Amino acid sequence: MFDSLSEKLQATLADVRSRGTLTEADVTAAMREIRLALLEADVNFKVVKSFTNTVKERSLGSDVLGKLNPGQQVVKIVNEELTALMGGASASVAFAARPPTVILMAGLQGSGKTTATAKLARFLNAEHGSSVALAACDVYRPAAVDQLVKVGAQVGATVYEQGTDRDPVDIAKWALGQAKRDGKDVLIVDTAGRLHVDETLMDELIKIRKAVKPTTVLLVVDAMTGQDAVNVAEQFAGAVAFDGVLMTKLDGDARGGAALSVKAVTGKPIVFASTGEHLDQLERFHPDRMAQRILGMGDVLSFIEKAEAQIDEDEAKELERKLRRNEFTFEDFLSQLKMMRKMGPLQSLLGMIPGFQGASMKNVKVDERELDRIEAIILSMTPLERRRPDLIKGSRRLRIARGSGTTVQHVNQLVKQFGQMQKLMKQLGKGKMPDLQALMKQPR
């Protein structure tokens, strides 16, 4: 995400960092490049002007010019101002003192609101252990109710629906009563959207809001629409006050204009970001981590959180024991591969590692099909072969290749690479530094 913006900002700041001293002309030139990068990223013009003026003013202050490593100080200022631009501290959903907490979802048609509703239900259940119900109040879009029922079932949420013949305000009130009766912790109300902001849409939202008195109102906007998303948010803010933004399709946004503009324009923070198509790909939005990712500093905290969500403590201890005893098998490798893929697309995970953003990511492309091939090869092995790779010789390799739809060369390569990895594990298990040069010199 934000690849284009990230690449340009990193290139500009790399030039600033490379200079032993900074003059006012250097800072002015850097601000010009940053301003162009932000405008090309579809960031609101007024936001760009205010941002670059603030950064320039701070960079020309006594805490930068004439100091040691002035370039690093400028990078620090840009990082701080980017964080502030996106809201500063991370925002969160407020929970009612007496359940159920009611969350009202608003937004235009096509923003991904219904799917976002299900994602939020799953997130609240996974992160807070909340029992969640969904209210199907979009009675206008064809199959909207059916869609909510389907995705609601997939995330384990109860869906309250009365078809499409009832008034959505009445459905919302009825659903709230059902949620109280069933002892639900959270009720998320999925409302109707329109193709554009209009009076009918706003009136209905106002009536539903009065009927259910939500604890939080979230506006769902599509990051891919750039400034259009910001304009929609501004119009909603003027008519139906919302508390925060849930931004969809952030993973596909190479520019970042909406994410960088919405807080400054509306005064409301981004609370959640959808980072993929799957129902488990919703995250809290952390402005400081996003700023660091844009500037190539990585997002190690998010990477660790993703890993912790997938790793079982007992399994981790057992894996450590096997590594120490050099008992790591293809079964273990397959298990770790599946766990890693649950964390999300590997290209996205690499973006969380410092140094793997922007221009440096251009030459690092992860082919998920290669991982599919590896899984297919391992699954085509017998349990004994997975435990004893040394048994995989001629005829066995041919059978595995045919069973996995690959070639003997692919099987040979995987077995060979696994053998190299076992040698590495053995040296580490004995407390020795592995001979990496020898491993890399081995013919492929």
C-alpha positions in Angstrom: 0.0 0.0 0.0 1.1 3.6 -0.7 3.9 2.2 -2.8 4.1 5.2 -5.2 4.1 7.8 -2.4 6.5 5.8 -0.2 9.0 5.4 -3.0 9.0 9.2 -3.8 9.2 10.3 -0.1 12.0 7.8 0.6 14.0 9.0 -2.3 13.7 12.6 -1.3 14.6 12.0 2.3 17.5 9.7 1.3 19.0 12.7 -0.5 18.4 14.9 2.6 20.1 12.3 4.8 23.1 12.0 2.6 24.1 15.7 3.1 26.5 16.5 5.9 25.0 19.9 6.4 21.7 21.4 5.4 21.0 24.9 4.1 17.7 26.6 3.7 17.9 26.0 0.0 18.3 22.2 0.7 15.2 22.2 2.9 13.2 24.3 0.4 14.1 21.9 -2.4 13.2 18.9 -0.3 9.8 20.4 0.6 9.1 21.0 -3.1 9.6 17.4 -3.8 7.5 16.3 -0.9 4.7 18.7 -1.9 4.7 17.2 -5.4 4.7 13.6 -4.1 1.7 14.3 -1.9 -0.2 16.1 -4.6 0.5 13.2 -7.0 -0.8 10.9 -4.2 -4.1 12.8 -4.4 -3.8 14.3 -1.0 -6.0 17.4 -0.4 -4.3 20.5 -1.6 -4.9 22.5 1.6 -3.6 19.5 3.7 -0.5 19.4 1.5 0.2 23.1 1.9 -0.3 23.0 5.7 1.8 19.9 6.1 4.8 21.1 4.1 4.7 24.6 5.7 4.8 23.0 9.1 7.7 20.6 8.2 9.7 23.4 6.6 9.2 25.7 9.6 10.3 23.0 12.0 13.2 22.0 9.7 14.5 25.5 9.5 14.4 25.9 13.3 17.3 25.8 15.7 16.8 22.0 16.4 17.9 21.1 12.8 20.2 23.6 11.0 23.7 23.5 12.3 23.1 20.3 14.3 24.8 16.9 14.0 22.9 14.7 11.5 20.5 17.4 10.4 19.1 15.0 7.7 18.0 12.5 10.3 16.3 15.3 12.2 14.3 16.2 9.1 13.2 12.6 8.6 12.1 12.6 12.3 10.1 15.7 11.7 8.4 14.3 8.6 7.6 11.1 10.5 6.1 13.0 13.4 4.0 15.3 11.1 2.8 12.4 9.0 1.6 10.7 12.2 -0.1 13.8 13.4 -1.7 14.3 9.9 -3.4 10.8 10.2 -4.6 11.4 13.7 -1.7 11.0 16.1 -2.9 8.4 18.6 -4.7 5.3 17.5 -8.5 5.6 17.9 -10.8 2.8 19.1 -14.4 1.9 19.4 -16.1 3.0 22.6 -18.1 0.2 24.4 -21.3 1.0 26.2 -21.4 0.7 30.0 -24.5 -1.5 29.6 -24.6 -3.9 26.7 -25.3 -4.0 23.9 -22.9 -1.5 22.4 -24.5 -0.3 19.2 -22.4 0.5 16.1 -24.0 2.2 13.2 -22.4 1.7 9.8 -22.9 4.4 7.2 -21.5 5.0 3.7 -22.2 5.0 0.0 -23.2 2.0 -2.1 -20.1 0.3 -3.4 -17.9 1.2 -0.5 -17.8 -2.3 0.9 -20.0 -1.5 3.9 -21.7 -4.9 4.2 -18.5 -6.9 4.0 -16.9 -4.4 6.4 -19.7 -5.0 8.9 -19.0 -8.7 8.9 -15.2 -8.0 9.2 -15.8 -5.8 12.2 -18.0 -8.4 13.8 -15.2 -11.0 13.5 -12.6 -8.5 14.8 -14.6 -7.6 17.9 -15.2 -11.3 18.6 -11.6 -12.3 18.1 -10.0 -9.3 19.9 -12.6 -8.7 22.7 -14.5 -11.9 22.9 -17.7 -10.0 22.1 -20.9 -11.8 21.2 -22.0 -9.8 18.1 -25.3 -9.5 16.2 -25.9 -7.8 12.9 -29.0 -5.8 11.9 -29.9 -6.0 8.2 -31.3 -2.6 7.5 -30.3 -2.2 3.8 -33.7 -3.1 2.2 -33.0 -1.4 -1.1 -29.9 -3.0 -2.7 -30.7 -6.3 -4.3 -29.5 -9.3 -2.2 -28.0 -7.0 0.5 -29.9 -8.9 3.2 -28.8 -12.3 1.8 -25.2 -11.1 1.6 -25.2 -10.0 5.2 -26.8 -13.4 6.3 -24.1 -15.2 4.4 -21.0 -13.3 5.6 -22.5 -13.0 9.1 -22.7 -16.9 9.3 -19.1 -17.1 8.2 -17.9 -14.9 11.1 -20.2 -16.5 13.7 -22.4 -13.5 14.1 -26.2 -13.6 14.6 -28.1 -11.8 11.9 -31.4 -10.1 12.7 -33.4 -9.6 9.4 -37.0 -9.1 8.4 -36.6 -9.2 4.7 -37.0 -6.1 2.5 -40.6 -5.2 3.0 -40.2 -3.5 6.4 -39.2 0.0 7.1 -35.4 0.0 8.0 -36.0 2.2 11.1 -38.5 -0.4 12.4 -36.0 -3.2 11.6 -33.3 -1.4 13.5 -35.5 -0.9 16.6 -36.6 -4.5 16.5 -33.0 -5.7 16.1 -32.0 -3.7 19.2 -34.7 -5.4 21.2 -33.6 -8.8 20.0 -30.0 -8.1 20.9 -31.0 -7.1 24.4 -33.2 -10.2 24.8 -30.4 -12.4 23.5 -27.7 -10.8 25.7 -25.5 -9.7 22.9 -22.5 -7.6 23.7 -22.5 -5.7 20.4 -25.1 -4.9 17.7 -23.8 -3.6 14.4 -26.4 -1.9 12.2 -25.8 -2.2 8.4 -27.6 0.6 6.7 -28.4 1.3 3.1 -26.1 3.3 0.8 -26.7 5.3 -2.3 -24.7 6.0 -5.4 -24.3 9.6 -4.1 -25.0 11.7 -1.0 -28.7 12.7 -1.0 -31.3 14.0 1.3 -33.2 10.7 1.4 -30.1 8.8 2.6 -29.3 11.4 5.3 -32.9 11.5 6.6 -33.0 7.7 6.9 -29.6 7.6 8.8 -30.8 10.4 11.1 -34.0 8.4 11.9 -32.1 5.2 12.5 -29.6 7.0 14.7 -32.4 8.4 16.9 -34.1 5.0 17.1 -31.1 3.0 18.3 -28.9 5.7 19.9 -25.6 4.2 18.7 -22.5 4.3 20.9 -20.4 4.7 17.8 -21.1 5.7 14.2 -18.5 4.5 11.6 -18.4 5.9 8.1 -17.2 3.3 5.6 -15.2 4.8 2.7 -13.2 3.3 -0.2 -9.6 4.3 -0.1 -9.2 3.6 -3.8 -11.5 6.6 -4.7 -9.0 9.1 -3.3 -10.3 12.6 -2.9 -13.8 11.4 -3.7 -13.7 9.5 -0.5 -12.6 12.6 1.4 -15.4 14.7 -0.2 -18.0 12.0 0.8 -16.7 12.0 4.4 -16.9 15.8 4.5 -20.5 15.8 3.3 -21.5 13.1 5.8 -19.8 15.0 8.6 -21.9 18.0 7.8 -25.2 16.1 7.9 -24.8 13.0 10.0 -22.1 13.3 12.6 -19.9 10.2 12.7 -17.2 9.2 15.2 -14.6 7.6 12.9 -13.8 6.1 9.6 -13.5 2.5 8.5 -11.4 2.6 5.3 -11.8 -0.3 2.9 -9.3 -1.5 0.1 -6.4 0.2 1.8 -4.1 -2.6 0.7 -4.7 -1.7 -3.0 -4.2 2.0 -2.6 -0.8 2.9 -4.1 -1.3 6.6 -3.6 -2.7 7.2 -0.1 -4.6 10.5 -0.6 -7.7 9.5 1.3 -5.9 8.1 4.3 -3.7 11.1 4.6 -6.5 13.7 4.1 -9.6 12.4 5.9 -8.6 13.3 9.5 -7.4 16.8 8.5 -10.5 17.5 6.5 -13.2 16.0 8.7 -11.6 16.1 12.1 -12.5 12.4 12.5 -9.9 9.6 12.8 -9.5 6.4 10.8 -10.4 3.7 13.3 -10.1 0.6 11.2 -8.6 -0.3 7.8 -9.5 -3.2 5.6 -6.3 -4.8 4.2 -7.6 -7.5 2.0 -10.6 -9.4 0.6 -10.8 -12.1 3.4 -13.1 -11.6 6.4 -10.1 -11.7 8.8 -8.3 -8.9 7.1 -9.4 -5.9 9.2 -7.0 -4.1 11.4 -7.0 -1.2 13.8 -5.4 1.8 12.1 -2.3 3.1 13.8 -1.1 6.5 12.4 2.4 6.1 13.8 2.9 2.7 12.3 1.5 3.8 9.0 3.9 6.8 8.9 6.8 4.5 9.6 5.8 2.2 6.8 5.5 5.0 4.3 9.0 6.2 5.2 10.5 2.8 4.9 10.9 2.2 8.7 8.8 -0.9 8.7 5.9 -1.9 11.0 7.4 -4.5 13.3 4.7 -4.2 16.0 2.0 -5.1 13.5 4.1 -8.0 12.2 4.5 -9.3 15.7 0.8 -8.9 16.5 -0.1 -10.9 13.3 2.4 -13.6 14.3 1.1 -13.9 17.9 -2.5 -14.2 16.6 -1.5 -17.3 14.7 1.2 -19.0 16.9 0.1 -21.5 19.6 2.5 -21.3 22.6 2.7 -25.1 23.0 3.3 -25.6 19.3 6.0 -22.9 19.4 7.8 -24.8 22.3 7.5 -28.1 20.5 9.0 -26.5 17.3 11.9 -25.1 19.3 12.6 -28.5 20.8 12.6 -30.1 17.3 14.9 -27.4 15.9 17.3 -27.9 18.8 17.4 -31.7 18.2 17.5 -31.4 14.4 14.1 -33.2 14.1 12.5 -30.6 11.9 10.5 -32.4 9.2 8.5 -31.6 6.1 5.4 -31.9 8.3 6.7 -29.1 10.5 7.7 -27.1 7.4 4.2 -27.4 6.0 2.6 -26.4 9.3 4.8 -23.3 9.5 4.1 -22.4 5.9 0.3 -22.5 6.5 0.6 -20.5 9.7 2.7 -17.8 7.9 0.2 -17.6 5.0 -2.7 -17.1 7.5 -0.9 -13.8 8.5 -1.7 -12.4 5.1 -0.1 -12.0 1.7 3.7 -12.4 2.0 4.2 -9.2 -0.1 2.3 -7.3 2.5 4.2 -8.9 5.4 7.5 -7.9 3.7 6.3 -4.3 3.7 6.2 -4.4 7.5 9.9 -5.3 7.7 12.3 -2.3 7.9 14.0 -1.7 4.6 11.5 -3.6 2.5 9.4 -0.6 1.4 9.2 1.7 -1.5 12.0 1.4 -4.1 13.6 -1.6 -2.3 10.4 -3.6 -2.8 10.6 -3.3 -6.6 13.0 -6.1 -6.9 11.3 -8.3 -4.3 8.2 -10.0 -5.7 6.7 -12.9 -3.9 4.9 -15.4 -6.2 2.2 -16.9 -4.1 1.9 -19.6 -6.8 5.3 -20.9 -5.8 4.0 -21.4 -2.3 1.1 -23.3 -3.7 3.5 -25.5 -5.6 5.5 -26.2 -2.4 2.4 -27.2 -0.5 1.2 -29.5 -3.3 4.6 -31.3 -3.4 4.6 -31.8 0.4 1.0 -33.0 0.4 1.9 -35.5 -2.3 4.4 -37.2 0.0 3.6 -40.1 2.2 3.7 -39.4 6.0 6.9 -41.4 6.1 8.5 -39.4 3.3 7.7 -36.1 5.1 9.4 -37.4 8.2 12.3 -39.0 6.3 13.2 -36.8 3.3 16.3 -39.0 2.8 14.0 -41.7 1.4 12.8 -39.6 -1.4 14.8 -41.0 -4.4 14.1 -41.7 -8.1 10.7 -43.4 -8.4 9.4 -41.7 -5.3 10.3 -38.3 -6.8 8.5 -39.2 -10.0 5.4 -40.2 -8.1 5.4 -37.0 -6.0 5.8 -34.9 -9.1 2.9 -36.5 -10.8 0.7 -36.3 -7.7 1.4 -32.6 -7.2 1.1 -31.6 -10.9 4.7 -30.4 -10.9 8.0 -31.8 -12.4 10.8 -33.9 -11.0 13.0 -30.9 -11.1 10.6 -29.0 -8.8 10.7 -31.9 -6.3 14.5 -32.1 -6.5 14.8 -28.4 -5.8 12.5 -28.5 -2.8 14.2 -31.6 -1.3 17.6 -30.0 -1.8 16.7 -26.7 -0.3 15.1 -28.5 2.7 18.3 -30.4 3.2 20.3 -27.2 3.2 17.8 -25.8 5.8 18.3 -28.9 8.0 22.1 -28.3 7.9 21.5 -24.8 9.0 19.2 -25.9 11.8 21.7 -28.5 13.0 24.5 -25.9 13.3 22.2 -23.5 15.1 21.1 -26.3 17.5 24.7 -27.0 18.4 25.2 -23.3 19.2 27.5 -22.8 16.1 27.3 -20.0 13.6 26.2 -21.6 10.3 28.6 -21.6 7.4 26.3 -19.5 5.2 28.9 -19.0 2.5 29.3 -22.7 2.0 25.5 -23.1 1.8 25.1 -20.4 -0.7 28.0 -21.8 -2.9 26.2 -25.1 -3.2 25.0 -25.6 -6.8 21.3 -25.3 -7.4 
